[in-house]
Amino acid sequence: MKLKKLPYALTICKVKSLADIHLNADFYFIGRTEEELSLVCRTEDTPIHTTGREDGWKGFCVEGILDFSLTGILSGISSLLAGNQIGIFAVSTYNTDYILVKAGDFERALSVLKAGGYEVIP
């Protein structure tokens, strides 16, 4: 399986309103529950007004479009990283999965995944 590195720094944050989010940005994930409005975005696109913010994330995605009948893809990646004491933040789209790790763990995570049989592409 191929994993594609994302070439930018990421931030995970909470905002009060959708109006705070740069909806014209080319990369972001929004999650809303009864308790919060969360955003994952490029660090340079982070809204000025946040109610919680954590910078310093890097990420990669599973290359290609994943069929919904496939099982264990995210589990395999997260188990391998967890076994090496690397925490993740995962988000999914209709097409694929994105895995974020702290920037300080990024190169080690890629090494662990390569050793585990994953191909990492730029």
Protein Blocks (a to p, Z undefined) as FASTA:
>chain_A
ZZdddfbdcdddddfbfklpcfkbcbdcddddfkbccddddfklpcfbdcbdcehiacdd
dedjddfkbghklmmmmmmmmmnopacdddddfkbccddddfklmmmmmmmmmmnopacd
ZZ
